[in-house]
């Protein structure tokens, strides 16, 4: 990938953005080393209008603006105005902080808020499916994912959610694999394929094809070896084949990457997790 295709995340240089002069100097330096686009970070010292002018003068595109999640939920019109001021169409909602995903009412409230923004937008519909998936509301998530695919059959994310909700809802593993395969075929540059790899591993495991499941799990590990959930999958596979030593090593790596990992956290993430596997995870060294 060429550097001209990569945007700079201004949060990484936030200490050099305090005031119009510093902001201008930083944008100019980023442009000089090859960055043609940036993702904005919130500024208390430079107005949106000034930011738009500074970036415009430097021929730097504002690809997206990182805005507080609370603003997106409580004041979406204000966020739209901010985007118009800085000349961008994308607001980054990094994580719904403050939302309790173990609470169905809170998840449904978040999904309804998204629908109010634009119920005809396939990305919004896919985001609603993702929100419902996070609280394991499989039926609602599945309906939304099916709708998202129908609205935009070229959407990688919609097909990925279609695969996940199918797996969650008990669809035949081969159908699920077909959804994830489609997501991988459509994947554009920059879209992480690791989630689809994990889905493929889970579907093959569900079908009893443990070797295929391991092959996909190893692709997950190669794609992102520093992701704790990668080693959670490895621990699950090791449990399925009865390799307790391998399971203990996977738990050790998972705890090193995620010191707060525990059996109770696994249950919170997946209320339907196999109790025998959870007991084995505790026996392999994962705290309760």
N, C-alpha and C positions, 0 to 999 in steps of 0.2 A: 504494500500500500504506500502511495506517495504521501509525503507530509502535507501536500496541498489538500489532501482528502481528510486530514485530521484537524479537529478543533481543539483549542487549548481550554482547559477547565480553569477559569480564573480563581477559583477557590485555592488552587495551589500556589498562587502568587498574591494572595489577599493582603499580605503585609505591605505590598508595593502599590496599593490602589487607593491610598488615603489622601483624597484631595484631587482636584482636576489635573494639576501638573503631574503628579505621580501616576495617575491613571493614564494620561496621555503618553507619558514616557514608557510605561509598561506595555501598552498596546503597540507602540511603535517598535519596541524591542522584539515583541513576539512576532510581529510582521517581518522584521528583518531576519529572523532565523527560520522563516518559512511558514508560519501559521497564518492562514487566510480566514479563519473563523474562530469564534470563541463562544463558550457558554458562560453567561453572566452569573455573578454572585451578587447578593443583595449589598447595596452600598448606602451608608448613611451620610456620606460626604459628597457624592456626585449625583446629580439628578439624572433621571432617565433621558431627558432631552440632551443633556451634556454628553452622556454616554453614547447616544445615537450619533451625535456630531463627531465625537472623537473617533469612533470606530469607522464612520463614513469617510472622514478625512484620511484615515490610514488604509482605506480599502479593505477593511476587515469586516466580515459578515457576522452578525449576531445570530448564531445558529439556534440558540435556545437561551432561556433565562431560568435560573434556579430560584424558585420562590418558596416561601414557607408553606408547608402543607396546610396550616390553619387558614391562610389567606385563600388558598384554592377552594377549600371546603366552605368557608364562611363568606368570602367576598369574591366569587368568580368573575363578576363584572370588573372589579378593580384589577384583577390579573389580566383580563383581556385588554384593558386600557394600557396597562404597563407594556404588554407585548406590542401593542400598536405604537407606543412611544419609542420603544427601542428598535422597532423594525424586525420583529421576529414573530413566528407563528407557533412556537413550541414553548410550553412551560414545563419544567422538570419537577415532577412530584416524586421526590426520591424515596420517601417512605411515609406511610400514614401513621406518624407518631401519635400516641395518645389513643389509638383505636385498639380496643380489646378484641382480638380475633377469636377468643373463646366465647365471646358473647354474640349470639345470633342477632339480637336487636341492633347492636352497634354495627355489625357487618352489613346488615340490611339497610341501615340508615346511610352508610357510606355508599352502597350501591345505588340507592335511590337518589342521592345527591348527584352521582355521576349521570344518571338517566336524565335528571333535570337539565344538565348542561347541554346534552344533545343525544337523544335516544335514537336518532337516525344515523349516528356515526358508528361505523363498525369497530373502530378502535375503542370508543367509549363502551360499546357493548362487550367487547373482549375484556376490557378492564373490569367491568362488572362481573363477568364470569370468573376472572381471577380472584376478585374480592370474595365471592361466594365460595370459591375453591379453598381459600385459606381457612375458612371456618368449617370446611367439610360439609357444606350444604350442596351435596352432589347433584340432586335433581334440578335445583334452580340453576346451578353453574352449568350443567349439561345443556339445559334449554337455551341459555344465553350463548354458549359456545356454538351450538348448532345454528343459532340465528346469525352470529357473527360471521361464520363461514359462508352462509347463504348471502349475506350482505357484501362480503368481499372474499371470494374464493382464492385470491392471490395473497392473502395475509398469512405470513408465517406464524405470527402470534396466535391468530384465531385457530389455525390447524393444531398448533401445539396444545392450546387449551382444550380443543376438541379431543385430542388424544388423552390428556390427563383426566378430563371428566368422564370419558368412556371407561378408562381404567378404574376410576373411583366408583363408577356406577355398575361395574360388573360386565361390561361388554366383552365379547370374545376377543382374546388377546391378539389374534391376527388382524381383526378390524382396527384395534388400537395401534398396532404396528403400522398399518396403512396410513393412519392419521399422522403419526410421527414422521413416517417416510415422506409424506407430502410436505410437512413443515421443513424438513431438511432440504428437500428439492427446491423449495421457494426461498430459502434463507438468503437474505441479502448481506452485503458486506457489513461487518460490525455486529451482526445479530448473533448472540451466543448460542452455539449448538449443544452446549453441555446439558441443558434441561431436556432436550429431545433425546439425547443419548441416555440419560437417566430413565426416561420414560420407556425407551426401547428395552433397556435392561429389565425394568420392572415387568413389562409385558411378557417378555420371554420367560422370566422366572414364574410368572403366573401360569404360563402354559406348560411349565415343567421342563423347559429347555434350558438347563442350568449352564451348559457350556456356552450357548449363545448369550445368555445373561451375563456371564463373566466377560465375554469378548466385548460387549457394550460397556460394561462397568470399567474395563481397562481403558476404553476410549475416553470415558469420563475422567479417569485419573490422569491420562495424558493431556487432556484439554485443560484441566484445572486441578493440579495436585494439591493446591493449598485450600481447597474447599472442604470443610469438615464433613458435609453431607456425602462427599465422595467416599470417605472411609466408613460412614454409616452404611452405605450400600455394600461395601466390601465385607463389613461385619455380618450383614444379613446373608450374603452369599455364602460366607464361611460357615454360618450357622446351618444353612440348608444342606451343605455337603458334609457337615459334622466335623469340620476342621477347627477345633477349639483354639489351637495355638495361633492359627491365622486370625481368628476372631479377636483374640487378646491383643495382637499387634495392631489390628485395625482400630480397636478401642483406644489403645495408647496413642496412636497418631491423631485420632479424633479429639482426644482430650488435650493434646498439645496445641492443636489449632483452635480449639474451642474450650478453654478451661472451665467454663460454666456448664458444659454438657452434663446431663444427668438422665436417669431413666424417666423421671417425672417430666423433663423437658421433651423427651421423645413422645411421651403419651400426649402432652399438650399439642405437639405438632401433628400427631396422627393418633386420634382416639381409638382407631380400629387396629392398632398394632398388635401383632401376635404376642400373647402373654408369655408363651414359652420362650420366644426370642428375647423379650424384655428381661425375663429371669436370667437367661444366659448372658445378656449384656451386663447385668449386675454381677454375675459370677466372673465375667471377664475383666472386671475392674471399674465399670462405670458406676459412679455414685448414685444412690437412690434419689 
